Amino acid sequence: MLRPHVLPYLPIDEAVMRLLLVEDDAMIGEAVQELLRLEHHAVDWVRDGLQADAALRAQGYDLVLLDLGLPGRDGLDVLRALRARRDRTPVLIATARDAVAQRVQGLDAGADDYLLKPYDLDELQARIRALARRAGAQADAAYVHGDVQIHPATREASVRGQPVLLSAREWAVLEPLLARPGAVLSRAQLEDKLYGWGEEISSNAVEVYIHGLRKKLGAGCIVTVRGVGYMLPRPQAA
C-alpha cells in the first residue's frame, strides 16, 4: 500500500512529460496516475507486460515507471527488450522485489533507477524529476534563432536577453519541435505530448499553445506548414 501523501501545490511551469505507467495493482495505478496528471504530465497506464511492450513499440515516452511482477510478461523482460532495441528511454523500476540481487539484476538490465514498494509519493516525484534532469542534460546547450534563445536542459527561454516564462503546456508543444528543427510535426504528433490515453482532446489545443508561444517568442519562431503541421526553423549559429 502507498504511504499517506498530501498533494503539494504544483506550479504551472513544471515540466510536462509523456509517461508510461506499468502497474497491475489498481489502487497504486490509480493513485500514481492521478498524482502525475495533477503535475500536468500525460500518463498512459497499462497493467501487464504484453501491453507495456506493445505501448513502448508504438509510442515514444519521456519516462517509464515499471513494475516487475506483471501478468503476461515479466517487467525485466520488457526492459531487456526495450534496451535490445537501443531505446534509451529512462526507466524507473518500482517494485516490491527488495533483495539486493534483484535490484542489481534490474539495474544491470538497463534500469536508470530503482524504487521499492511501499514508496512515498513525494520520493517518486523527486526521482522522476531527477531522471528528467539527467535526460535533459544530454540535450543541446541552446537553440538560438534571431533574438530568441532557448535552453532545453534548463527550460529557460529569453527574447533579446529578457527572460520569458513558458507554461507547462507551452513547453510540451515546444520541446518536440526543438528536438527536430527543420522537421514538420503534425498536430496529432504534438497532441501526443499534451494528452494521455482516455483524456479528452480539445480540438484547438495545439493552436492555442502555438499562438501563446508566438506571442512570447515572436511570430517567426514557429512556422505553419499549411495542411501538414508546424516547424521551428533550423537554429542559427550562436
C-alpha positions, 0 to 999 in steps of 0.5 A: 500500500502507498504511504499517506501523501498530501498533494503539494501545490504544483506550479504551472511551469513544471515540466510536462512529460509523456509517461508510461505507467506499468502497474497491475495493482489498481489502487497504486495505478490509480493513485500514481496516475492521478498524482502525475496528471495533477503535475500536468504530465500525460500518463498512459497506464497499462497493467501487464507486460504484453501491453507495456511492450506493445505501448513502448513499440508504438509510442515514444515516452519521456519516462517509464515507471515499471513494475516487475511482477506483471501478468503476461510478461515479466517487467525485466523482460520488457526492459531487456527488450526495450534496451535490445532495441537501443531505446534509451528511454529512462526507466524507473523500476518500482517494485516490491522485489527488495533483495539486493540481487534483484535490484542489481539484476534490474539495474544491470538490465538497463534500469536508470533507477530503482524504487521499492514498494511501499514508496512515498509519493513525494520520493517518486516525484523527486526521482522522476524529476531527477531522471528528467534532469539527467535526460535533459542534460544530454540535450543541446546547450541552446537553440538560438534563432534571431533574438530568441534563445532557448535552453532545453536542459534548463527550460529557460527561454529569453527574447533579446536577453529578457527572460520569458516564462513558458507554461507547462503546456507551452513547453510540451508543444515546444520541446518536440519541435526543438528536438527536430528543427527543420522537421514538420510535426503534425498536430496529432504528433504534438497532441501526443505530448499534451494528452494521455490515453482516455483524456479528452482532446480539445480540438484547438489545443495545439493552436492555442499553445502555438499562438501563446508561444508566438506571442512570447517568442515572436511570430517567426519562431514557429512556422505553419506548414499549411495542411501538414503541421508546424516547424521551428526553423533550423537554429542559427549559429550562436 
